[in-house]
Amino acid sequence: MARLLIIGGFLAVVFWVFSIVDCTVQPAERHRGVSKAAWVLIVLLLPVIGGILWFTLGRLAAGEVDTGYVVPPDDDPQVLRRMGNAEQDARIRELEAELSRLDDEADGADPRS
């Protein structure tokens, strides 16, 4: 039993050190959620749990980039699929009416100003 505890403790320390090193050497762009310094503190202060959190929540995959860009609803295919055709047609009519109103306003504007 003591041997098992020693091996488990040794593996926990190795995992903790590996988590700290991995968190510190990753570029700031690969840290999700909070800043790099916050992740290092989380991993340092919560040895095993912090490492698990780092690898599951905080670290972006190699090809994944967190750009912070949010796709607007009218460009998101999932949102468009959820909308019924009637909603899409009504939205198109609204946009066409707004565009024609803007064109009429622009046609009446003085070109010299």
Backbone as CSV, one residue per row, in Angstrom:
resi,resn,N_x,N_y,N_z,CA_x,CA_y,CA_z,C_x,C_y,C_z
1,MET,0.825,-1.194,0.000,0.000,0.000,0.000,0.866,1.253,0.000
2,ALA,1.914,1.242,0.797,2.805,2.401,0.864,3.504,2.616,-0.475
3,ARG,3.850,1.519,-1.100,4.496,1.602,-2.413,3.566,2.274,-3.426
4,LEU,2.292,1.950,-3.389,1.299,2.525,-4.282,1.156,4.032,-4.037
5,LEU,1.153,4.435,-2.768,1.073,5.861,-2.433,2.315,6.621,-2.904
6,ILE,3.466,6.020,-2.769,4.706,6.668,-3.214,4.702,6.821,-4.732
7,ILE,4.307,5.783,-5.438,4.256,5.848,-6.911,3.205,6.864,-7.344
8,GLY,2.032,6.853,-6.705,0.985,7.827,-7.040,1.434,9.255,-6.762
9,GLY,2.102,9.481,-5.644,2.626,10.816,-5.331,3.680,11.261,-6.331
10,PHE,4.546,10.330,-6.713,5.576,10.652,-7.702,4.940,11.011,-9.044
11,LEU,3.929,10.255,-9.464,3.251,10.549,-10.727,2.508,11.886,-10.665
12,ALA,1.936,12.201,-9.499,1.256,13.492,-9.338,2.243,14.641,-9.453
13,VAL,3.419,14.509,-8.861,4.444,15.560,-8.951,4.946,15.702,-10.381
14,VAL,5.148,14.595,-11.070,5.592,14.652,-12.470,4.536,15.337,-13.336
15,PHE,3.266,14.981,-13.134,2.191,15.609,-13.893,2.106,17.101,-13.589
16,TRP,2.277,17.472,-12.320,2.223,18.872,-11.905,3.342,19.676,-12.570
17,VAL,4.566,19.149,-12.538,5.703,19.841,-13.159,5.496,19.935,-14.668
18,PHE,5.027,18.853,-15.288,4.778,18.877,-16.723,3.717,19.915,-17.073
19,SER,2.668,20.027,-16.250,1.616,21.019,-16.486,2.155,22.436,-16.378
20,ILE,2.991,22.689,-15.381,3.583,24.021,-15.210,4.442,24.381,-16.409
21,VAL,5.300,23.449,-16.820,6.190,23.712,-17.952,5.376,23.917,-19.228
22,ASP,4.385,23.078,-19.474,3.572,23.201,-20.679,2.814,24.524,-20.694
23,CYS,2.288,24.924,-19.554,1.528,26.175,-19.473,2.428,27.385,-19.708
24,THR,3.646,27.342,-19.213,4.538,28.501,-19.358,5.164,28.605,-20.748
25,VAL,5.397,27.488,-21.421,6.058,27.567,-22.726,5.089,27.805,-23.881
26,GLN,3.794,27.614,-23.654,2.821,27.860,-24.720,2.707,29.362,-24.984
27,PRO,2.593,29.773,-26.245,2.390,31.198,-26.530,1.041,31.663,-25.984
28,ALA,0.951,32.950,-25.741,-0.262,33.518,-25.131,-1.499,33.287,-25.997
29,GLU,-1.329,33.123,-27.316,-2.469,32.910,-28.205,-3.120,31.544,-27.991
30,ARG,-2.405,30.624,-27.375,-2.941,29.276,-27.170,-3.565,29.097,-25.798
31,HIS,-3.705,30.192,-25.030,-4.354,30.136,-23.720,-5.797,30.583,-23.879
32,ARG,-6.713,29.749,-23.471,-8.136,30.038,-23.613,-8.684,30.562,-22.289
33,GLY,-9.610,31.503,-22.391,-10.310,31.978,-21.202,-9.606,33.129,-20.525
34,VAL,-8.659,32.840,-19.669,-7.956,33.876,-18.916,-6.538,34.019,-19.435
35,SER,-5.809,34.974,-18.889,-4.450,35.251,-19.371,-3.487,34.119,-19.013
36,LYS,-2.305,34.203,-19.604,-1.282,33.189,-19.372,-0.851,33.182,-17.904
37,ALA,-0.683,34.354,-17.315,-0.267,34.432,-15.915,-1.311,33.804,-14.999
38,ALA,-2.574,34.008,-15.304,-3.631,33.409,-14.484,-3.600,31.884,-14.583
39,TRP,-3.363,31.365,-15.787,-3.293,29.906,-15.923,-2.104,29.336,-15.165
40,VAL,-0.974,30.035,-15.210,0.202,29.552,-14.470,-0.117,29.531,-12.973
41,LEU,-0.781,30.570,-12.470,-1.158,30.588,-11.052,-2.134,29.468,-10.707
42,ILE,-3.087,29.212,-11.584,-4.046,28.132,-11.342,-3.324,26.797,-11.253
43,VAL,-2.394,26.559,-12.174,-1.675,25.283,-12.181,-0.745,25.187,-10.965
44,LEU,-0.143,26.305,-10.572,0.742,26.278,-9.410,-0.012,26.072,-8.096
45,LEU,-1.136,26.756,-7.942,-1.850,26.720,-6.666,-2.732,25.487,-6.493
46,LEU,-3.177,24.901,-7.586,-3.987,23.676,-7.537,-3.241,22.580,-8.291
47,PRO,-2.286,21.922,-7.640,-1.345,21.053,-8.355,-1.961,20.087,-9.366
48,VAL,-2.736,19.138,-8.980,-3.248,18.150,-9.935,-4.506,18.671,-10.624
49,ILE,-5.392,19.277,-9.857,-6.634,19.801,-10.433,-6.340,20.916,-11.431
50,GLY,-5.377,21.793,-11.112,-4.999,22.867,-12.034,-4.456,22.329,-13.347
51,GLY,-3.668,21.246,-13.264,-3.148,20.629,-14.485,-4.247,20.018,-15.330
52,ILE,-5.191,19.377,-14.665,-6.319,18.796,-15.400,-7.137,19.906,-16.058
53,LEU,-7.391,20.993,-15.316,-8.117,22.124,-15.891,-7.361,22.723,-17.069
54,TRP,-6.036,22.831,-16.935,-5.224,23.398,-18.022,-5.363,22.569,-19.295
55,PHE,-5.241,21.260,-19.176,-5.278,20.422,-20.373,-6.686,20.254,-20.940
56,THR,-7.729,20.385,-20.116,-9.080,20.211,-20.631,-9.723,21.525,-21.068
57,LEU,-9.495,22.605,-20.327,-10.182,23.859,-20.617,-9.286,24.967,-21.149
58,GLY,-8.067,25.040,-20.684,-7.251,26.210,-20.957,-6.386,26.175,-22.184
59,ARG,-6.069,25.007,-22.671,-5.107,24.885,-23.767,-5.837,24.681,-25.085
60,LEU,-5.512,25.509,-26.067,-6.066,25.331,-27.401,-5.271,24.264,-28.137
61,ALA,-5.916,23.575,-29.045,-5.235,22.564,-29.851,-4.247,23.239,-30.795
62,ALA,-3.355,22.457,-31.377,-2.285,23.012,-32.207,-2.825,23.808,-33.394
63,GLY,-3.833,23.334,-34.076,-4.359,24.038,-35.240,-5.448,25.037,-34.902
64,GLU,-5.919,25.008,-33.683,-7.031,25.853,-33.273,-6.499,27.222,-32.841
65,VAL,-7.159,28.266,-33.300,-6.763,29.619,-32.936,-7.987,30.338,-32.399
66,ASP,-7.837,30.973,-31.249,-8.934,31.719,-30.652,-8.876,33.147,-31.172
67,THR,-9.641,33.431,-32.234,-9.601,34.759,-32.834,-10.552,35.719,-32.140
68,GLY,-11.501,35.186,-31.419,-12.486,36.039,-30.782,-13.549,36.526,-31.751
69,TYR,-13.513,36.072,-33.008,-14.476,36.495,-34.017,-15.770,35.728,-33.836
70,VAL,-16.849,36.439,-33.775,-18.166,35.833,-33.653,-18.868,35.968,-35.000
71,VAL,-19.373,34.856,-35.514,-20.066,34.864,-36.799,-21.430,35.510,-36.602
72,PRO,-21.750,36.546,-37.389,-23.070,37.161,-37.258,-24.168,36.169,-37.649
73,PRO,-25.367,36.343,-37.077,-26.426,35.359,-37.324,-26.796,35.198,-38.798
74,ASP,-26.713,36.267,-39.584,-27.107,36.125,-40.985,-26.037,35.437,-41.824
75,ASP,-24.852,35.187,-41.259,-23.810,34.437,-41.951,-23.634,33.026,-41.386
76,ASP,-24.320,32.722,-40.306,-24.173,31.434,-39.647,-25.142,30.421,-40.264
77,PRO,-24.632,29.369,-40.901,-25.517,28.394,-41.553,-26.473,27.706,-40.577
78,GLN,-26.043,27.473,-39.336,-26.917,26.818,-38.371,-28.118,27.691,-38.031
79,VAL,-27.894,28.982,-37.882,-28.999,29.889,-37.584,-29.945,29.960,-38.779
80,LEU,-29.376,30.010,-39.977,-30.214,30.079,-41.168,-31.036,28.814,-41.355
81,ARG,-30.473,27.659,-40.983,-31.227,26.417,-41.085,-32.391,26.390,-40.107
82,ARG,-32.191,26.972,-38.918,-33.255,26.984,-37.917,-34.387,27.922,-38.303
83,MET,-34.041,28.975,-39.032,-35.077,29.917,-39.459,-35.933,29.255,-40.530
84,GLY,-37.218,29.477,-40.456,-38.097,28.953,-41.490,-38.003,29.824,-42.734
85,ASN,-38.508,29.335,-43.850,-38.488,30.096,-45.094,-39.298,31.376,-44.969
86,ALA,-40.383,31.342,-44.210,-41.209,32.543,-44.038,-40.420,33.638,-43.339
87,GLU,-39.643,33.260,-42.324,-38.819,34.248,-41.617,-37.741,34.810,-42.549
88,GLN,-37.133,33.941,-43.339,-36.103,34.402,-44.272,-36.703,35.345,-45.307
89,ASP,-37.855,34.993,-45.850,-38.492,35.847,-46.849,-38.879,37.194,-46.262
90,ALA,-39.385,37.195,-45.035,-39.752,38.458,-44.383,-38.506,39.316,-44.156
91,ARG,-37.426,38.696,-43.743,-36.175,39.440,-43.520,-35.650,40.006,-44.841
92,ILE,-35.723,39.230,-45.908,-35.274,39.704,-47.215,-36.122,40.886,-47.669
93,ARG,-37.443,40.791,-47.486,-38.321,41.918,-47.856,-37.979,43.170,-47.054
94,GLU,-37.708,43.006,-45.755,-37.327,44.155,-44.924,-36.037,44.795,-45.437
95,LEU,-35.056,43.962,-45.741,-33.771,44.490,-46.217,-33.911,45.161,-47.577
96,GLU,-34.707,44.571,-48.474,-34.915,45.173,-49.788,-35.621,46.517,-49.658
97,ALA,-36.622,46.607,-48.763,-37.325,47.874,-48.551,-36.374,48.929,-47.986
98,GLU,-35.515,48.513,-47.066,-34.557,49.460,-46.491,-33.557,49.924,-47.542
99,LEU,-33.095,49.020,-48.380,-32.159,49.391,-49.440,-32.801,50.342,-50.443
100,SER,-34.036,50.077,-50.825,-34.699,50.975,-51.781,-34.931,52.342,-51.154
101,ARG,-35.249,52.385,-49.848,-35.410,53.673,-49.167,-34.092,54.437,-49.140
102,LEU,-33.005,53.739,-48.873,-31.688,54.388,-48.858,-31.289,54.862,-50.251
103,ASP,-31.621,54.068,-51.283,-31.327,54.494,-52.658,-32.120,55.738,-53.022
104,ASP,-33.389,55.787,-52.608,-34.217,56.967,-52.898,-33.651,58.187,-52.193
105,GLU,-33.184,58.036,-50.961,-32.591,59.162,-50.228,-31.308,59.619,-50.903
106,ALA,-30.506,58.668,-51.375,-29.236,59.000,-52.012,-29.487,59.683,-53.360
107,ASP,-30.537,59.297,-54.095,-30.847,59.920,-55.392,-31.271,61.374,-55.221
108,GLY,-31.919,61.685,-54.122,-32.386,63.057,-53.895,-31.323,63.951,-53.289
109,ALA,-30.155,63.409,-52.948,-29.105,64.223,-52.308,-28.423,65.116,-53.335
110,ASP,-27.924,66.233,-52.869,-27.216,67.190,-53.726,-25.809,66.657,-53.992
111,PRO,-25.414,66.401,-55.266,-24.102,65.810,-55.547,-22.954,66.771,-55.250
112,ARG,-23.212,68.084,-55.152,-22.142,69.056,-54.896,-21.718,69.086,-53.434
113,SER,-22.511,68.531,-52.540,-22.146,68.632,-51.118,-21.485,67.390,-50.612
